[in-house]
Amino acid sequence: MVRMSKKIAYIIGSFPNLTNTFINREIIEAQRRGVDLTIVSIRRLPAFEAGPEIKKLAQATKYILPVPWLSFLRNNLYFAL
C-alpha cells in the first residue's frame, strides 16, 4: 500500500486575524496530524496578541499584498518591453 502525503493550502483574506479562531484551530490540528500546510494570505493585518502557535504560523505565511515596489516595477517593465 502506497501512503500519500497530505498537502493543504489555506487561502485566507488576512492572517493572522483575531476573528479566524475556527480556521486557526483547524490549521494547528492539521499540523499536529502531520499535514503539509501552506498558508497564503492576501494581506497582513497589524499584530495582535496571538499565542505562540499562531505567531509561528504567521512567520511561515506567504503574503500577496502589499507588493514590494521594486518587484512591482521590475515585473511591469518586463511586460512593457
VMD Tcl script that builds the backbone (N, CA, C; Angstrom):
set m [mol new atoms 243]
animate dup $m
set s [atomselect $m all]
$s set {name element resname resid chain x y z} {
  {N N MET 1 A 0.840 -1.181 0.000}
  {CA C MET 1 A 0.000 0.000 0.000}
  {C C MET 1 A 0.885 1.243 0.000}
  {N N VAL 2 A 0.624 2.137 -0.910}
  {CA C VAL 2 A 1.386 3.380 -1.012}
  {C C VAL 2 A 0.662 4.443 -0.197}
  {N N ARG 3 A 1.410 5.050 0.696}
  {CA C ARG 3 A 0.807 6.104 1.525}
  {C C ARG 3 A 1.183 7.455 0.932}
  {N N MET 4 A 0.202 8.245 0.602}
  {CA C MET 4 A 0.443 9.554 0.010}
  {C C MET 4 A 0.423 10.614 1.102}
  {N N SER 5 A 1.332 11.582 0.997}
  {CA C SER 5 A 1.330 12.659 1.982}
  {C C SER 5 A 0.195 13.630 1.659}
  {N N LYS 6 A -0.362 14.208 2.700}
  {CA C LYS 6 A -1.455 15.147 2.529}
  {C C LYS 6 A -0.890 16.558 2.442}
  {N N LYS 7 A -1.358 17.305 1.465}
  {CA C LYS 7 A -0.943 18.695 1.313}
  {C C LYS 7 A -2.192 19.561 1.216}
  {N N ILE 8 A -2.201 20.630 2.000}
  {CA C ILE 8 A -3.346 21.535 2.010}
  {C C ILE 8 A -2.831 22.961 1.933}
  {N N ALA 9 A -3.505 23.775 1.141}
  {CA C ALA 9 A -3.206 25.212 1.086}
  {C C ALA 9 A -4.439 25.957 1.592}
  {N N TYR 10 A -4.217 26.832 2.537}
  {CA C TYR 10 A -5.273 27.710 3.032}
  {C C TYR 10 A -5.073 29.076 2.396}
  {N N ILE 11 A -6.069 29.569 1.719}
  {CA C ILE 11 A -6.026 30.904 1.136}
  {C C ILE 11 A -6.996 31.753 1.945}
  {N N ILE 12 A -6.427 32.717 2.663}
  {CA C ILE 12 A -7.188 33.493 3.629}
  {C C ILE 12 A -7.087 34.973 3.285}
  {N N GLY 13 A -8.130 35.716 3.501}
  {CA C GLY 13 A -8.126 37.153 3.223}
  {C C GLY 13 A -7.091 37.902 4.036}
  {N N SER 14 A -6.997 37.596 5.322}
  {CA C SER 14 A -5.998 38.233 6.177}
  {C C SER 14 A -5.608 37.254 7.280}
  {N N PHE 15 A -4.318 37.184 7.542}
  {CA C PHE 15 A -3.810 36.266 8.558}
  {C C PHE 15 A -2.608 36.880 9.224}
  {N N PRO 16 A -2.427 36.806 10.503}
  {CA C PRO 16 A -3.377 36.276 11.465}
  {C C PRO 16 A -4.502 37.262 11.726}
  {N N ASN 17 A -5.635 36.741 12.048}
  {CA C ASN 17 A -6.814 37.565 12.287}
  {C C ASN 17 A -7.518 37.034 13.531}
  {N N LEU 18 A -7.839 37.909 14.425}
  {CA C LEU 18 A -8.468 37.522 15.683}
  {C C LEU 18 A -9.796 36.803 15.463}
  {N N THR 19 A -10.503 37.121 14.382}
  {CA C THR 19 A -11.814 36.513 14.142}
  {C C THR 19 A -11.731 35.165 13.432}
  {N N ASN 20 A -10.540 34.688 13.094}
  {CA C ASN 20 A -10.381 33.403 12.411}
  {C C ASN 20 A -10.101 32.266 13.385}
  {N N THR 21 A -10.690 32.295 14.546}
  {CA C THR 21 A -10.401 31.305 15.585}
  {C C THR 21 A -10.623 29.883 15.091}
  {N N PHE 22 A -11.724 29.636 14.394}
  {CA C PHE 22 A -12.022 28.289 13.898}
  {C C PHE 22 A -10.943 27.830 12.921}
  {N N ILE 23 A -10.582 28.700 11.988}
  {CA C ILE 23 A -9.554 28.352 10.995}
  {C C ILE 23 A -8.211 28.138 11.685}
  {N N ASN 24 A -7.872 28.996 12.646}
  {CA C ASN 24 A -6.612 28.847 13.372}
  {C C ASN 24 A -6.530 27.486 14.053}
  {N N ARG 25 A -7.584 27.089 14.717}
  {CA C ARG 25 A -7.600 25.788 15.397}
  {C C ARG 25 A -7.505 24.639 14.404}
  {N N GLU 26 A -8.174 24.774 13.275}
  {CA C GLU 26 A -8.127 23.735 12.245}
  {C C GLU 26 A -6.707 23.585 11.695}
  {N N ILE 27 A -6.050 24.698 11.441}
  {CA C ILE 27 A -4.690 24.671 10.915}
  {C C ILE 27 A -3.732 24.030 11.922}
  {N N ILE 28 A -3.838 24.416 13.173}
  {CA C ILE 28 A -2.965 23.868 14.216}
  {C C ILE 28 A -3.179 22.355 14.353}
  {N N GLU 29 A -4.428 21.909 14.321}
  {CA C GLU 29 A -4.706 20.470 14.437}
  {C C GLU 29 A -4.209 19.711 13.210}
  {N N ALA 30 A -4.366 20.283 12.028}
  {CA C ALA 30 A -3.864 19.621 10.813}
  {C C ALA 30 A -2.346 19.472 10.879}
  {N N GLN 31 A -1.662 20.507 11.346}
  {CA C GLN 31 A -0.208 20.416 11.501}
  {C C GLN 31 A 0.164 19.341 12.513}
  {N N ARG 32 A -0.570 19.271 13.598}
  {CA C ARG 32 A -0.296 18.271 14.630}
  {C C ARG 32 A -0.420 16.859 14.070}
  {N N ARG 33 A -1.319 16.691 13.105}
  {CA C ARG 33 A -1.523 15.378 12.479}
  {C C ARG 33 A -0.564 15.108 11.329}
  {N N GLY 34 A 0.346 16.039 11.065}
  {CA C GLY 34 A 1.375 15.802 10.060}
  {C C GLY 34 A 1.026 16.228 8.651}
  {N N VAL 35 A 0.009 17.049 8.483}
  {CA C VAL 35 A -0.381 17.531 7.162}
  {C C VAL 35 A 0.594 18.619 6.716}
  {N N ASP 36 A 1.045 18.555 5.482}
  {CA C ASP 36 A 1.925 19.572 4.911}
  {C C ASP 36 A 1.063 20.781 4.531}
  {N N LEU 37 A 1.251 21.898 5.240}
  {CA C LEU 37 A 0.398 23.071 5.066}
  {C C LEU 37 A 1.117 24.229 4.407}
  {N N THR 38 A 0.384 24.964 3.606}
  {CA C THR 38 A 0.825 26.252 3.091}
  {C C THR 38 A -0.300 27.242 3.365}
  {N N ILE 39 A 0.056 28.359 3.985}
  {CA C ILE 39 A -0.930 29.399 4.253}
  {C C ILE 39 A -0.602 30.583 3.359}
  {N N VAL 40 A -1.585 31.004 2.580}
  {CA C VAL 40 A -1.435 32.166 1.708}
  {C C VAL 40 A -2.461 33.195 2.164}
  {N N SER 41 A -1.979 34.379 2.474}
  {CA C SER 41 A -2.860 35.449 2.923}
  {C C SER 41 A -2.784 36.606 1.938}
  {N N ILE 42 A -3.923 37.170 1.626}
  {CA C ILE 42 A -3.934 38.293 0.692}
  {C C ILE 42 A -3.272 39.507 1.323}
  {N N ARG 43 A -3.542 39.755 2.591}
  {CA C ARG 43 A -2.904 40.905 3.247}
  {C C ARG 43 A -2.570 40.570 4.690}
  {N N ARG 44 A -1.622 41.321 5.200}
  {CA C ARG 44 A -1.178 41.163 6.579}
  {C C ARG 44 A -1.870 42.217 7.433}
  {N N LEU 45 A -2.391 41.795 8.566}
  {CA C LEU 45 A -3.017 42.725 9.499}
  {C C LEU 45 A -2.007 43.137 10.566}
  {N N PRO 46 A -2.256 44.275 11.205}
  {CA C PRO 46 A -1.385 44.648 12.326}
  {C C PRO 46 A -1.401 43.545 13.380}
  {N N ALA 47 A -0.286 43.381 14.036}
  {CA C ALA 47 A -0.143 42.301 15.015}
  {C C ALA 47 A -1.121 42.460 16.173}
  {N N PHE 48 A -1.607 41.363 16.665}
  {CA C PHE 48 A -2.403 41.345 17.875}
  {C C PHE 48 A -1.756 40.320 18.801}
  {N N GLU 49 A -2.187 40.275 20.022}
  {CA C GLU 49 A -1.578 39.371 20.999}
  {C C GLU 49 A -2.013 37.939 20.691}
  {N N ALA 50 A -1.206 37.243 19.897}
  {CA C ALA 50 A -1.513 35.873 19.496}
  {C C ALA 50 A -0.654 34.892 20.284}
  {N N GLY 51 A -1.111 33.659 20.338}
  {CA C GLY 51 A -0.355 32.619 21.016}
  {C C GLY 51 A 0.873 32.223 20.207}
  {N N PRO 52 A 1.751 31.429 20.786}
  {CA C PRO 52 A 2.989 31.045 20.104}
  {C C PRO 52 A 2.755 30.237 18.825}
  {N N GLU 53 A 1.690 29.415 18.801}
  {CA C GLU 53 A 1.418 28.628 17.596}
  {C C GLU 53 A 1.028 29.534 16.425}
  {N N ILE 54 A 0.191 30.542 16.702}
  {CA C ILE 54 A -0.252 31.461 15.652}
  {C C ILE 54 A 0.917 32.319 15.173}
  {N N LYS 55 A 1.772 32.756 16.087}
  {CA C LYS 55 A 2.944 33.541 15.692}
  {C C LYS 55 A 3.850 32.738 14.778}
  {N N LYS 56 A 4.027 31.472 15.080}
  {CA C LYS 56 A 4.860 30.599 14.238}
  {C C LYS 56 A 4.233 30.432 12.854}
  {N N LEU 57 A 2.912 30.252 12.809}
  {CA C LEU 57 A 2.218 30.132 11.522}
  {C C LEU 57 A 2.316 31.427 10.717}
  {N N ALA 58 A 2.198 32.573 11.400}
  {CA C ALA 58 A 2.266 33.863 10.706}
  {C C ALA 58 A 3.640 34.070 10.070}
  {N N GLN 59 A 4.688 33.578 10.704}
  {CA C GLN 59 A 6.028 33.710 10.136}
  {C C GLN 59 A 6.189 32.877 8.869}
  {N N ALA 60 A 5.482 31.756 8.786}
  {CA C ALA 60 A 5.587 30.879 7.620}
  {C C ALA 60 A 4.577 31.218 6.527}
  {N N THR 61 A 3.686 32.175 6.787}
  {CA C THR 61 A 2.643 32.541 5.826}
  {C C THR 61 A 3.222 33.315 4.652}
  {N N LYS 62 A 2.714 33.024 3.458}
  {CA C LYS 62 A 3.095 33.772 2.253}
  {C C LYS 62 A 2.056 34.869 2.045}
  {N N TYR 63 A 2.511 36.119 1.982}
  {CA C TYR 63 A 1.613 37.265 1.841}
  {C C TYR 63 A 1.664 37.797 0.417}
  {N N ILE 64 A 0.494 38.086 -0.145}
  {CA C ILE 64 A 0.402 38.601 -1.511}
  {C C ILE 64 A 0.525 40.124 -1.526}
  {N N LEU 65 A -0.170 40.802 -0.614}
  {CA C LEU 65 A -0.131 42.264 -0.564}
  {C C LEU 65 A 0.495 42.724 0.730}
  {N N PRO 66 A 1.135 43.804 0.792}
  {CA C PRO 66 A 1.459 44.708 -0.302}
  {C C PRO 66 A 2.619 44.169 -1.132}
  {N N VAL 67 A 2.591 44.485 -2.399}
  {CA C VAL 67 A 3.653 44.072 -3.310}
  {C C VAL 67 A 4.825 45.033 -3.140}
  {N N PRO 68 A 6.034 44.515 -2.965}
  {CA C PRO 68 A 7.195 45.410 -2.869}
  {C C PRO 68 A 7.347 46.247 -4.151}
  {N N TRP 69 A 7.604 47.543 -3.994}
  {CA C TRP 69 A 7.672 48.448 -5.144}
  {C C TRP 69 A 8.694 48.019 -6.180}
  {N N LEU 70 A 9.855 47.585 -5.752}
  {CA C LEU 70 A 10.892 47.176 -6.703}
  {C C LEU 70 A 10.421 45.994 -7.541}
  {N N SER 71 A 9.797 45.036 -6.908}
  {CA C SER 71 A 9.252 43.883 -7.621}
  {C C SER 71 A 8.147 44.313 -8.585}
  {N N PHE 72 A 7.280 45.208 -8.142}
  {CA C PHE 72 A 6.195 45.711 -8.981}
  {C C PHE 72 A 6.745 46.399 -10.237}
  {N N LEU 73 A 7.727 47.281 -10.059}
  {CA C LEU 73 A 8.318 47.995 -11.193}
  {C C LEU 73 A 9.046 47.050 -12.145}
  {N N ARG 74 A 9.818 46.123 -11.592}
  {CA C ARG 74 A 10.563 45.169 -12.416}
  {C C ARG 74 A 9.617 44.322 -13.267}
  {N N ASN 75 A 8.557 43.818 -12.662}
  {CA C ASN 75 A 7.619 42.971 -13.405}
  {C C ASN 75 A 6.869 43.751 -14.477}
  {N N ASN 76 A 6.462 44.973 -14.182}
  {CA C ASN 76 A 5.762 45.774 -15.182}
  {C C ASN 76 A 6.685 46.205 -16.305}
  {N N LEU 77 A 7.933 46.510 -15.986}
  {CA C LEU 77 A 8.898 46.840 -17.028}
  {C C LEU 77 A 9.146 45.650 -17.939}
  {N N TYR 78 A 9.234 44.477 -17.357}
  {CA C TYR 78 A 9.420 43.247 -18.121}
  {C C TYR 78 A 8.287 43.071 -19.141}
  {N N PHE 79 A 7.046 43.219 -18.689}
  {CA C PHE 79 A 5.907 43.035 -19.602}
  {C C PHE 79 A 5.756 44.191 -20.578}
  {N N ALA 80 A 6.203 45.388 -20.214}
  {CA C ALA 80 A 6.130 46.527 -21.130}
  {C C ALA 80 A 7.100 46.346 -22.291}
  {N N LEU 81 A 8.229 45.733 -22.011}
  {CA C LEU 81 A 9.227 45.523 -23.078}
  {C C LEU 81 A 8.845 44.345 -23.923}
}
mol reanalyze $m
mol bondsrecalc $m
mol representation Tube
mol addrep $m
